[in-house]
Structure formats: structure tokens, C-alpha cells
Amino acid sequence: MEVNDKTYTALIMEADVISDNGTLYTPEAVKKAVERMKQEIEKGQMYGELDHPYQNDFRIGFVSLERLAVQWVDVWMEGNKVYGKFRILPTPYGNLVKSLLENGINFGFSLRGSGNTKVGYRQQKRVEIVDDFFITAVDVVAVPSFQSARVLQESRFGTKQSLQILETVEKTLYRYL
């Protein structure tokens, strides 16, 4: 079987930003979670499914081999932003993700895991503040809780410099739209 060496870079999440589901991840918690995620990546065991399991599904804390769509091959932080590099798996769900991407569907990514939360207030909003967590998977979803958690680029040998250029272009476009 031929291994797909094409990778895609995505913004996965941002620390110290309130997500659309009312969750705020502290920078310290995100740094720890990224280090744990790196360990799973080194073992070749950080995946994502197409969509999250349903809320009452016992698999919330586990990844289904049947539903695998992507494999995460790198993760890093720049400031409070978490970026990851993934490849699309040659599975039925991976083929769906590939088709979505090829047809310009702007899907996103969402974390799945567990951790410790406490209620707090930021920007006059009640939020769940996450001070420690473990990422089980980073799933492909239609509506991510961090709206910026999307595919940024495709490459076989991507660079962080090209990411910075893309972010600058994106910020400039948002200013004028």
C-alpha cells in the first residue's frame, strides 16, 4: 500500500480565546496538551474522525478505527495558536474528507478529549475555563468551536514561513471585507 505523503496544515485552536461553545483554554493547559499530543504523534497514534461521535456515544473518549479520516503528523504552538499538520487517510471517511477538500468545502477541526474545568467570567460572559486536558482526537467537523480552526495550506514539504504569509493575507482580507 502506498502511503500518502501529502500533508495539510491547519490552525487547530487558540489558547485564551473563548470558543463558540463557551470554553476558554488557559495557555498553560494548552501547552501541556500540545506536549501530550506530540507524544501521541511520535507513536503514530493521533487521529481524527469525520465528525464527533454523538453526545451519548460511549466512544467520546476513544477513536473508532472504522471512522478514521485523518492522521496528525505534527503539532506546534506559535504564541497562543496551535497548528497541526495532518494527512488524509485512504479510508472511506478519509476519502470523504479528500472529496470535500477537492471541492472547496471549508470544513474545520474540533478537539475531542477530557479535562478539568471551572466556571469563570471573561468579557462579561460565563465560561468554562479549562486548566488541564488531554486531547483524544482532532476531528473534522462542519462547524468548529474555534471559527479559525480550518485548513490553511497543502504541501508535501510545507514551511512555517508560508503559514505566516497566509495569515498576513487572511488578516488583510478580513480588514477589507
N, C-alpha and C positions, 0 to 999 in steps of 0.2 A: 504494500500500500504506500502510495506517495504521500509524504507529509507536506501540507500547505505551509510554505514559509512566508506567505503574505501576512503582514500584521497591520493592525489599525490602532491608532492612538485615540484615547477618549479621556475627557475630563470626567472623573467618577463622582467626586463630591468636593465640598468645601467645608473646612472647619470654621467654627464661629459665625456661621450663617444660619438663619432659621429656614429650614426646609418647608416645602408646601404642606407637609404633614405635621408641622408644628414641633419639629425636633431640632435641637441645636447640639452639635457635637463639639466638645471642647478641643482646642488644639492638642493638648496633652493626650487625650483619649485617641484622637485620630493618629497621632504619631505612633502610639503603641499598636493600634490596629494595623497600620501600614507595615510595621515591623513583623507582626504575626503573619500578615498576608504574604510578605516576602518569603517567609519560611515555607508557607504552603506552596508558593510558586516554585521555589527551589526543588520541592518534592514532585512538582508537576501536578499538583492537586488543587488548583484554584480555578473553578469553573463558573459558568453562568448558564442558566436555563432561559428558554424563551418564555417570558412572563414569570411572575412569582407564583408559588403554589397558593391555592385558595387558603383563606384565613384558618379554616378548621382542618386543613390538611396536616397530617402528622409529620409531613416532610419539611415543615418550616425550617427546622434546624439541620436538614440534610439535603444533599444534592442527589437528584434522580439521574442515573446513567441513561435511562430511556429518554429524558428530556434535555440532555446536554446540547448546547448550541455554540458556546464559545469557551475557549481556554485562555486564561490570563497568563501572560508570559513575563510581565514586568509591571512594577508599580513604583511610583516615586512621588515625593512632595516637592512643590515649589511654593514657598510661602504657606498659605493656608489651603492651597488647592492640591488635590490628589489626582494624579494622572495614572493611567494604566495603558498597557499595550496588550492587545488580545489577538488571537487568531480564530477564525471561524472553523468549526469542526465539520467534517464530512458526515454529518448525521442528518436524519430527517428534519430536526429542528434547526440545525446549523444551516441546512440548505434553504430553509425559510428565511433565516436572517440574511443569508447571502442574497437571496432574491429581493428582499426588502431594500437592502443597501444598493443593489444594482438598479433598482427602480426609483431611487431618490427618496425613499421613505426615511424621515428624520426621527428614528427611534432614539430612545435614551437608555440609561442604565440606572439600576437601583440596588442598593445594598440589601443583603439579607443576612441576619445574624442575631446575636443576643448580647445583652449587656446590662449595665446598671444605669438607671435614670433617676432623676429627681425633678420635682416641679419647681420652676423658677419663672421669672419675668424678665423679658428683654423687649425693648422697643414697645413698651406698654402692652405686650402680648404674653399670655400664659403659654409657656413652652416646656417640653420635656427636655431636660438637659442631660446629655449622655456623657458620663465621666469615665466610662470604661466599657469596651465592647469588643466582640470577636466577629469578624466577617466570615460568614459561611460561604457566601456566593455573591457575585455581582451579576445580576440578571439583566437580560434585555427586556425592556418594557416600553409601552407606548407613551406613558406619561410618567416621567421620573419625578421624584420628590424634590430634587435639585434640578431646576429647569435647564441649567447649563451642562448637566451630565449627559453629554452626547458625543458622537464620533467627531473627531477633529481632523484626522488625516489618515490616508492609506499609504503604506510604504513597504518596501522589502527591507530597507535599511534607513528608517526614519531618524531624524535628528531633533534634539530639543530646540535648536535654533529655529528650525522651520515651524515648530509649535509656537514660538514667541512671535514669529511673523504672522501666523494665522490669528493669534489672539489680538494683535495690534490691528489687523484688518477688521476683525469682528467688532472690536470696541469702536473703531472709527465708523463702521456701518451703523451701529446702534445709535451713535450720536446724531446721525443724519436721517434716520428713519423714523 
